[in-house]
């Protein structure tokens, strides 16, 4: 075989090896980048609203588990303020991958009980810090759960609240549910302590609107009052409205769109 042909074959072979090598390098790089984007940096702690049940977050948990299976911790704050711990583990995961639901056995809708629940949240967080070595988290509060989180992070039940990075509020009635007669009983103390929110990185405040200026229970004006607490205090404040004629306050947790927002803003951050 002529030398020119031999050298040609060698050159072609080296070129093919180079192409394959570059392809593998690119794939490895993409895999690493993808891992960085999707790796969960801290657990997500979720609190429901008035008349909540243990299944309120089941749809969200199922949706989040479609891409990655998460350990699930349920911490129940009983009516007597005692705690009950339950855990569902997932192999090759740790606390940062966990979804944590704090469930209040008594979730009666009253100002006094929201204050009591805030104290219960502080007790639950101390338990997680002591027994699960919790140091930071992202947080989700639905309806009055958003008020409980806000009161806790404002230091109204703990002088040293947990270092929460990102907070999402869904249908939170900062001024109650009567647009004509706003209730500032819980809101004014939050205004007085809003400097505490500077420790937060991002707050996403979500409202529902049927087209009548409310989600059939909570007025937009009540949800949007959160802007006075967080805007210009946190690094990033985002207010969003789910506009849908058939939306209801109780539906907000079950919207696929909301589940995607949770994944994007609380799981991948």
C-alpha positions in Angstrom: 0.0 0.0 0.0 1.5 3.4 -0.9 2.8 5.5 1.9 0.5 8.4 1.0 -2.6 6.2 1.4 -1.3 4.9 4.8 -0.6 8.4 6.1 -4.0 9.4 4.8 -5.7 6.6 6.8 -3.7 7.5 9.9 -4.7 11.2 9.6 -8.4 10.2 9.1 -8.3 8.0 12.2 -6.7 10.7 14.3 -9.3 13.1 13.1 -12.2 10.8 14.1 -10.6 10.2 17.5 -10.4 13.9 18.0 -14.1 14.4 17.1 -15.2 11.6 19.5 -13.1 13.0 22.3 -14.5 16.5 21.8 -18.0 15.0 21.9 -17.4 13.1 25.1 -15.9 16.2 26.7 -18.9 18.3 25.7 -21.3 15.7 27.1 -19.5 15.5 30.4 -19.5 19.3 30.7 -23.2 19.4 29.9 -23.9 16.7 32.5 -22.0 18.7 35.1 -23.8 21.9 34.3 -27.1 20.1 34.4 -26.3 18.7 37.8 -25.4 22.1 39.1 -28.7 23.6 37.9 -30.9 20.9 39.3 -29.1 20.1 42.6 -31.2 21.1 45.6 -29.2 23.4 47.8 -31.5 23.5 50.9 -34.7 21.8 52.1 -38.1 23.2 51.4 -40.4 23.8 54.4 -44.1 24.1 53.7 -46.9 25.4 55.9 -50.6 25.3 55.0 -53.5 27.7 55.9 -56.6 27.6 57.9 -58.5 24.3 58.2 -55.4 22.6 56.6 -55.2 18.8 56.3 -52.2 16.5 56.1 -52.8 16.0 52.3 -52.8 19.7 51.3 -49.3 19.5 49.8 -49.7 16.0 48.2 -50.1 17.4 44.7 -47.1 19.5 45.0 -45.0 16.6 46.4 -46.1 14.4 43.6 -45.2 17.0 41.0 -41.8 17.7 42.5 -41.1 13.9 42.7 -41.6 13.5 39.0 -38.1 14.8 38.3 -36.4 13.8 41.5 -37.6 11.7 44.5 -37.4 13.7 47.7 -37.3 12.6 51.3 -40.5 13.7 53.0 -40.6 14.9 56.6 -43.9 15.7 58.3 -43.7 17.5 61.6 -47.0 17.8 63.3 -47.6 20.5 65.9 -50.4 19.2 68.1 -53.0 21.3 69.7 -51.1 21.1 73.0 -47.9 22.3 71.2 -46.2 18.9 71.4 -44.5 17.6 68.3 -44.9 14.4 66.3 -42.1 13.5 63.7 -42.6 11.3 60.7 -40.0 10.7 57.9 -40.0 8.9 54.5 -36.5 8.4 53.4 -35.1 8.2 49.9 -31.8 6.4 49.2 -28.8 8.5 48.2 -30.4 11.8 49.4 -29.8 14.0 52.4 -31.5 16.8 54.3 -30.9 19.3 51.5 -33.1 17.2 49.2 -36.0 17.0 51.7 -39.5 18.4 51.5 -40.7 19.3 55.0 -44.4 19.8 55.8 -45.2 21.4 59.1 -48.8 20.5 59.9 -50.8 22.3 62.7 -53.4 20.1 64.3 -55.3 23.2 65.2 -55.5 25.5 62.2 -58.5 27.5 63.3 -58.8 30.8 61.4 -58.3 33.4 64.1 -55.8 36.1 65.0 -55.0 34.5 68.3 -54.4 31.1 66.8 -52.1 32.4 64.1 -50.0 33.9 66.9 -50.1 30.5 68.6 -49.1 28.7 65.4 -46.2 31.1 64.9 -44.9 30.0 68.3 -45.5 26.4 67.2 -43.4 27.0 64.1 -40.6 28.3 66.2 -40.7 25.2 68.3 -40.8 22.9 65.2 -37.8 24.7 63.7 -35.8 24.3 66.9 -36.6 20.6 66.9 -35.4 20.3 63.3 -32.2 22.2 64.1 -31.5 20.0 67.1 -32.4 16.6 65.7 -32.0 17.0 61.9 -29.1 19.6 62.0 -31.1 22.0 60.0 -29.2 25.2 59.3 -31.0 26.8 56.4 -34.1 26.3 54.2 -36.4 27.7 51.5 -40.0 28.3 52.7 -43.5 28.1 51.3 -46.6 29.5 53.1 -50.1 29.0 51.7 -52.8 31.4 52.9 -52.4 32.0 56.7 -49.3 29.8 56.4 -47.7 32.9 54.7 -48.7 35.0 57.7 -47.1 32.5 60.1 -43.9 32.4 58.1 -43.8 36.2 57.9 -44.3 36.6 61.7 -41.6 34.0 62.4 -39.1 35.6 60.1 -39.9 39.0 61.5 -38.7 37.7 64.8 -42.1 37.8 66.5 -41.7 34.3 68.0 -37.9 33.8 67.9 -35.1 36.2 68.4 -32.9 34.1 66.1 -35.1 32.7 63.3 -33.8 30.1 60.9 -31.8 31.5 58.0 -34.4 31.2 55.2 -33.0 32.0 51.8 -36.1 32.2 49.5 -39.7 32.5 50.6 -42.9 31.9 48.5 -46.3 33.1 49.7 -49.5 31.9 48.0 -52.8 33.7 48.7 -51.6 35.3 51.9 -54.2 37.6 53.4 -51.9 40.2 55.0 -54.9 42.5 55.6 -57.6 39.9 56.2 -60.4 38.9 53.8 -62.6 42.1 53.8 -61.3 44.6 51.2 -63.6 47.3 52.6 -62.4 46.9 56.1 -58.7 45.8 56.2 -57.6 44.1 59.4 -54.2 45.4 60.4 -53.9 43.5 63.7 -51.3 41.1 62.3 -50.0 43.4 59.6 -48.8 46.4 61.7 -46.3 44.3 63.8 -44.9 43.0 60.5 -44.5 46.6 59.3 -42.7 47.5 62.5 -40.3 44.7 62.1 -39.9 44.6 58.3 -36.1 45.3 58.6 -35.8 41.7 59.6 -36.7 40.7 56.1 -33.4 42.1 54.8 -32.0 38.7 55.7 -34.1 37.1 52.9 -32.7 36.7 49.4 -36.0 36.4 47.4 -39.7 36.6 48.0 -42.3 35.5 45.5 -45.8 36.7 46.4 -48.6 34.9 44.5 -52.2 36.0 44.3 -55.2 34.5 42.6 -57.8 36.6 40.7 -61.1 35.4 39.2 -61.5 38.8 37.5 -63.4 40.2 40.5 -60.3 41.4 42.3 -60.0 38.3 44.6 -59.6 34.6 44.5 -63.1 34.2 45.9 -61.9 34.6 49.5 -58.7 36.8 49.7 -58.7 40.2 48.0 -55.8 41.1 45.7 -55.3 44.2 47.8 -54.7 42.0 50.9 -52.1 39.9 49.1 -50.4 42.8 47.5 -49.9 44.5 50.9 -47.0 42.2 51.2 -45.1 44.5 48.9 -44.8 47.1 51.6 -43.1 44.5 53.8 -40.7 43.0 51.3 -40.1 45.4 48.5 -36.7 47.2 48.8 -36.0 45.0 51.8 -35.2 41.7 50.2 -32.7 41.3 47.3 -35.5 40.3 44.9 -39.2 40.7 45.3 -41.7 39.4 42.7 -45.4 39.8 42.8 -47.4 37.4 40.6 -51.2 36.9 39.9 -52.8 33.8 38.6 -55.7 35.1 36.5 -58.3 32.5 35.9 -62.1 32.9 36.0 -62.6 29.6 37.7 -59.8 30.0 40.1 -60.5 29.6 43.8 -58.5 30.2 46.9 -58.5 26.4 47.6 -57.3 25.7 44.0 -54.1 27.7 44.2 -52.1 24.9 45.8 -53.2 22.5 43.1 -52.4 24.6 40.0 -49.7 22.9 37.8 -48.3 26.4 37.1 -47.7 27.0 40.8 -45.9 23.7 41.1 -43.6 24.7 38.3 -42.9 28.0 40.1 -42.1 26.1 43.2 -39.6 23.9 41.4 -38.0 26.8 39.6 -37.8 29.2 42.6 -37.5 27.0 45.7 -36.0 23.7 44.6 -33.5 24.8 42.0 -32.2 27.8 44.0 
